[in-house]
């Protein structure tokens, strides 16, 4: 994301001390990391895995996550590649729960929905 497109969400305000704001990029990284922790998720769309984050940087995770911000809620779209042999509905439900929980716990923002798109299936070529 370019500097001009960044959005910051106020998460705490205290007149005596100041305010705390969180960048949308932080929310995107939280969502992507939570999704890739679910068993059966091979990678985010764009083939970024947890192992690659340390080498490529967290900004590369944003390819598989999009945010839509409402007045007091966030809708999250996550695109994943699923590993062969896993039940898609079960993996998607776990991704939805994990992403929602991670964002709400870490930021205090309210997640209205988590939409999961299966971008591909990783097939073992053995």
N, C-alpha and C positions, 0 to 999 in steps of 0.2 A: 504494500500500500504506500502511496506517496504521502509525503508530509501533509499536503493540503487536504487529503481525504480522511485523515485520522479523526476519530470521534472519541471524546472522553465522556465517561458517565460519572456523574457525582454519586458517590456511595455513602459519604458521611459529611455532614456539615456541623461545625461547632463555631459559633460566633466568636468565642474567646480564643480559639486556637487557629482555626482555618478550616479548609476542606480537603477531602481526599477524593481524587478522581482516578478512574481507571480507563486506560486506552482500549479501544475495540480490538487492537492487535493482541492484547493480553487475554481477552475473552476468547478470541479465536484459538490461541495456543492452548488454553485450558481445555477447550472443547476437543481439539485434535488429539491432545495427549490422552484425555480420558477415553476417547473412542479407540485409540490404538492399544489401550490396555485390556480391552475385551478379547477374550479367547475366541478365535475365529475371524477376527479382523486382521487381514494380511497387511494392509497398509491403507493410508488415505489415498483418495483419487490423486493421481500424479506420482504414485509409488513412493511416498515418503513414510518411513517407518520410524519407530522410536530410536532404533540404533543409528539411523542417519541424522537425527536431530543434532546430536553432539558434533557431527562433522560438518553439517550444512548450515546449522543455525536455525533457531525457532521460527524465523520468518518464512521458511519454506513450507511450513505446515498449513499456511493460510489457503493453499490451493484447494483443499478439500472441505473448507468451512466457509459458510456465508451467514451473516447476521442481518436480521431485520429488527429494527428498534421501534417499539411502540412508545406510548406515553410513559408507561411504568413497567413494561415487560419487554422481553427479547424473544424472538423466534430464531431458532438455529437450524440451518440446513447443513447436513454432514454427508459427504460423498465418500464411500469406502470401497475397497476391494476386499472381497471375502475369500477366505481359504476354502479349498475344495473339501467336501465332506461335512460341513457344518450346516445346521438348519438355519436358513435365512431369517425366518420370523423370530426365532429365539435369539440369534445374534443381534438383530435389529432392536429388539426390546431391551436387551442388556445395554446396547449402545445408548439408547434413549435415556434409560435410567442413569447410567454412569455420567453422561454429559450433563444432564440436568442437575444431578447432585453435585458434581464438581463445580459447575459455574455458580450455583446458588450458595454452596458452602464457602467457596474461596472469595467471592465478590460481594455477596449479599444481594445481587440482582435477582429479579424474579424471571424465571424461564417459563414462557407460555407454552412453547412447543419445541420439540426436537424432531425434525424430519430427516429420515435416513434414506439415501439413494445408494443402491448398489451399482457401482460404476463398472465392476468387473468381478470375475471369479478367477482366482489363482489356481491353476491346474498343475499337479505334479507330473512331470514328464518322464517318470521312471518306467 
